[in-house]
Amino acid sequence: MSRTTLPRLSVAVATAVAAVALTAVPAAAHTEVEADKAQALAENVTVTFHAEAESDSSGIKEVRVVLPEGITPADVTYGKGPAGWKFTTDKDGYIVGGKELKTGVSAEYSVVVRQLPDAKEVAFKTLQTYGDGHVDRWIELDENGENPAPTLALKAAAPGAKPIASASATENPASVDPAPTDGDPTPAASETLPTASAQAADTAEDSDGGLSAAAWTGIGAGILAAAAAVVFAVRRRGGAEE
């Protein structure tokens, strides 16, 4: 190898290293996430975020996170964060914010997740808002993208670990009538009294068929009584004539 080749090679290596370094700089400036129990189905996990400040003219005042599938806003509670900042939930995540931080100061805070989902990793899409209204959008699911979302890699679930009901789930049991007990005084269907409609049907049958049996019995008794009276009167008259 000649003497002139060595300087050229050194320059080429230095240029390549510089290019790699410049390419890596933007990726280093983003929101990072870590957990004390980075394991699928782990419960009561403290998840800590580090939102790096990138503005040279304004400070961070708010961080909004869209939760990954398997974690609901009701499953998340606030841990700790910058002094005076507050935690609120919305329909798909939460917001941590308050007084604008000093320019160049990163926002660090933590939340407690009731249970991590059964997954290999979870991504927390993050919108980082500054006092001047500028927003950094760390929402890309590709970790090699220009704006990658903070992603937490999870170990496999522990043996026997099971998903627990989400805190947002509400019980709504179906209304079920209690089954009759042995001492239930309510008569069975076959023992119930005739209903008004059944009685009306019986009445209709009587009217359609003419006089009832009771009426015919009364008439027959009247005829027999009249015949007996006639016989009695005839015998009495005959006795009087003799």
C-alpha positions as CSV (number, residue, x, y, z in Angstrom):
1,M,0.0,0.0,0.0
2,S,1.4,3.4,-1.0
3,R,1.9,6.4,1.2
4,T,-0.7,8.3,-0.7
5,T,-3.3,5.6,-0.3
6,L,-3.3,5.8,3.5
7,P,-4.3,9.4,3.8
8,R,-7.1,8.8,1.3
9,L,-8.3,5.8,3.2
10,S,-8.3,7.8,6.5
11,V,-10.3,10.6,4.9
12,A,-12.9,8.1,3.6
13,V,-13.2,6.4,7.0
14,A,-13.6,9.7,8.8
15,T,-16.2,10.8,6.3
16,A,-18.2,7.6,6.8
17,V,-18.1,8.0,10.6
18,A,-19.2,11.6,10.4
19,A,-22.1,10.6,8.1
20,V,-23.2,7.9,10.5
21,A,-23.0,10.3,13.5
22,L,-25.0,12.9,11.7
23,T,-27.6,10.4,10.7
24,A,-27.9,9.2,14.3
25,V,-28.4,12.6,15.9
26,P,-32.1,13.1,15.0
27,A,-32.9,9.6,16.2
28,A,-31.4,10.3,19.6
29,A,-33.7,13.2,20.2
30,H,-37.1,11.8,20.9
31,T,-39.3,10.5,23.7
32,E,-38.1,7.4,25.5
33,V,-39.9,4.9,27.7
34,E,-39.0,2.3,30.2
35,A,-40.8,0.2,32.9
36,D,-39.9,-1.4,36.2
37,K,-41.7,-4.6,35.0
38,A,-41.4,-4.8,31.3
39,Q,-43.3,-8.1,31.0
40,A,-46.5,-9.1,29.3
41,L,-49.5,-9.3,31.7
42,A,-47.5,-7.7,34.5
43,E,-49.6,-5.8,36.9
44,N,-49.2,-2.4,38.6
45,V,-46.3,-1.4,36.3
46,T,-44.6,2.0,36.7
47,V,-43.9,3.3,33.2
48,T,-41.5,6.2,33.0
49,F,-41.2,8.6,30.0
50,H,-38.4,11.0,29.1
51,A,-39.6,13.6,26.6
52,E,-36.5,15.4,25.3
53,A,-36.7,19.1,24.7
54,E,-35.8,20.0,21.1
55,S,-36.7,23.7,20.8
56,D,-34.2,26.4,21.3
57,S,-36.8,29.1,21.9
58,S,-39.6,27.5,24.0
59,G,-40.1,25.0,26.7
60,I,-42.4,21.9,26.9
61,K,-45.8,22.5,28.4
62,E,-47.8,19.4,27.6
63,V,-47.3,15.8,26.6
64,R,-50.3,13.8,25.2
65,V,-50.1,10.0,24.8
66,V,-52.3,7.7,22.8
67,L,-52.4,4.4,24.6
68,P,-51.7,1.1,22.8
69,E,-54.3,-1.6,22.3
70,G,-54.9,-3.4,25.5
71,I,-54.6,-0.4,27.8
72,T,-57.5,1.9,28.5
73,P,-57.4,5.4,30.0
74,A,-59.1,4.0,33.1
75,D,-56.2,1.6,33.5
76,V,-53.7,4.4,34.0
77,T,-53.0,6.5,37.0
78,Y,-50.5,9.3,37.5
79,G,-47.2,8.7,39.2
80,K,-45.0,11.8,39.3
81,G,-43.8,14.5,37.0
82,P,-42.7,18.2,36.8
83,A,-43.8,20.4,39.6
84,G,-47.4,21.7,39.1
85,W,-48.2,19.5,36.2
86,K,-51.5,17.6,36.2
87,F,-52.8,14.4,34.7
88,T,-56.0,14.0,32.8
89,T,-57.5,11.3,30.7
90,D,-59.3,11.5,27.4
91,K,-61.1,9.0,25.1
92,D,-58.0,7.2,23.9
93,G,-55.2,8.2,26.2
94,Y,-54.0,10.9,28.7
95,I,-52.5,14.3,28.9
96,V,-49.7,15.5,31.3
97,G,-49.1,19.2,31.4
98,G,-48.9,22.5,33.2
99,K,-46.6,25.4,33.5
100,E,-44.1,25.6,30.6
101,L,-40.7,24.2,31.4
102,K,-37.5,26.2,30.8
103,T,-36.2,26.0,27.3
104,G,-34.0,23.0,26.9
105,V,-35.4,21.1,29.9
106,S,-36.8,17.7,29.1
107,A,-40.1,16.5,30.6
108,E,-39.8,13.4,32.7
109,Y,-42.9,11.8,34.3
110,S,-44.3,8.4,35.2
111,V,-47.6,6.6,35.2
112,V,-48.8,3.4,36.7
113,V,-50.5,0.9,34.4
114,R,-52.9,-1.6,35.9
115,Q,-51.8,-4.4,33.6
116,L,-49.7,-4.5,30.5
117,P,-51.2,-6.4,27.5
118,D,-50.2,-9.8,26.3
119,A,-47.9,-8.5,23.5
120,K,-44.2,-8.5,22.5
121,E,-44.1,-4.7,22.6
122,V,-46.3,-1.7,23.1
123,A,-46.0,1.7,21.4
124,F,-47.1,5.0,23.1
125,K,-47.8,7.5,20.4
126,T,-46.8,10.9,21.8
127,L,-47.5,14.5,21.0
128,Q,-45.1,17.0,22.7
129,T,-46.3,20.6,22.7
130,Y,-44.2,23.6,23.4
131,G,-45.1,27.0,24.8
132,D,-45.0,28.6,21.4
133,G,-47.5,26.1,20.0
134,H,-45.0,23.9,18.2
135,V,-45.7,20.2,18.4
136,D,-43.3,17.3,18.1
137,R,-45.2,14.2,16.8
138,W,-43.5,11.0,17.9
139,I,-46.1,8.7,16.4
140,E,-44.4,6.5,13.8
141,L,-44.5,2.7,14.6
142,D,-41.3,2.2,12.6
143,E,-38.5,2.5,15.1
144,N,-36.2,3.5,12.2
145,G,-38.5,6.3,11.1
146,E,-37.8,10.0,11.6
147,N,-40.4,10.3,14.3
148,P,-40.6,7.0,16.1
149,A,-43.2,6.5,18.9
150,P,-41.7,5.4,22.2
151,T,-41.9,1.7,22.3
152,L,-41.6,-0.7,25.2
153,A,-40.3,-4.2,24.5
154,L,-42.0,-6.8,26.7
155,K,-40.8,-10.2,28.0
156,A,-43.1,-13.2,27.7
157,A,-45.8,-13.4,30.3
158,A,-45.0,-15.3,33.5
159,P,-46.4,-18.8,33.7
160,G,-50.0,-18.7,34.9
161,A,-50.4,-15.0,34.3
162,K,-53.9,-14.1,33.0
163,P,-55.6,-10.9,31.8
164,I,-57.6,-9.1,34.3
165,A,-60.8,-7.2,33.6
166,S,-60.2,-3.6,32.5
167,A,-61.0,-0.9,35.0
168,S,-63.3,0.6,32.4
169,A,-65.5,-2.5,32.1
170,T,-68.8,-2.2,33.9
171,E,-70.9,-5.1,35.0
172,N,-74.4,-5.4,33.5
173,P,-75.8,-8.7,34.6
174,A,-79.0,-9.9,32.7
175,S,-82.2,-9.7,34.7
176,V,-83.3,-13.2,35.6
177,D,-86.5,-14.1,37.4
178,P,-85.8,-16.4,40.5
179,A,-86.9,-20.0,40.1
180,P,-89.8,-21.1,42.3
181,T,-88.8,-22.7,45.5
182,D,-90.3,-25.8,47.1
183,G,-92.2,-23.6,49.6
184,D,-93.5,-21.2,46.9
185,P,-97.2,-20.6,47.6
186,T,-97.8,-19.6,44.1
187,P,-100.0,-22.2,42.4
188,A,-98.8,-24.0,39.4
189,A,-100.2,-23.1,36.0
190,S,-102.5,-26.1,36.0
191,E,-103.9,-25.0,39.5
192,T,-104.7,-21.4,38.7
193,L,-108.2,-20.1,38.7
194,P,-110.0,-19.6,35.4
195,T,-109.3,-16.3,33.9
196,A,-111.9,-13.8,32.9
197,S,-111.5,-14.7,29.2
198,A,-112.1,-18.4,30.0
199,Q,-115.3,-17.5,31.9
200,A,-116.5,-15.4,29.0
201,A,-115.9,-18.3,26.7
202,D,-118.0,-20.6,28.9
203,T,-120.8,-17.9,28.9
204,A,-120.6,-17.6,25.1
205,E,-121.0,-21.4,24.7
206,D,-124.2,-21.3,27.0
207,S,-125.7,-18.5,25.0
208,D,-125.0,-20.2,21.7
209,G,-126.5,-23.5,22.7
210,G,-129.8,-22.1,24.2
211,L,-131.0,-22.6,27.8
212,S,-128.5,-24.0,30.2
213,A,-129.0,-27.4,31.9
214,A,-130.0,-25.7,35.2
215,A,-132.8,-23.9,33.3
216,W,-134.1,-27.1,31.8
217,T,-134.1,-28.8,35.2
218,G,-136.2,-26.0,36.6
219,I,-138.7,-26.2,33.8
220,G,-139.1,-30.0,34.2
221,A,-139.7,-29.6,37.9
222,G,-142.3,-27.0,37.3
223,I,-144.2,-29.3,34.8
224,L,-144.1,-32.2,37.3
225,A,-145.5,-29.9,40.0
226,A,-148.3,-28.7,37.7
227,A,-149.3,-32.2,36.7
228,A,-149.4,-33.3,40.4
229,A,-151.6,-30.4,41.2
230,V,-154.0,-31.3,38.3
231,V,-154.2,-34.9,39.5
232,F,-154.9,-33.8,43.0
233,A,-157.6,-31.4,41.9
234,V,-159.3,-34.0,39.8
235,R,-159.3,-36.6,42.6
236,R,-160.7,-34.0,45.0
237,R,-163.5,-33.0,42.7
238,G,-164.5,-36.7,42.1
239,G,-164.7,-37.2,45.8
240,A,-166.9,-34.2,46.2
241,E,-169.4,-35.5,43.6
242,E,-169.8,-38.9,45.3
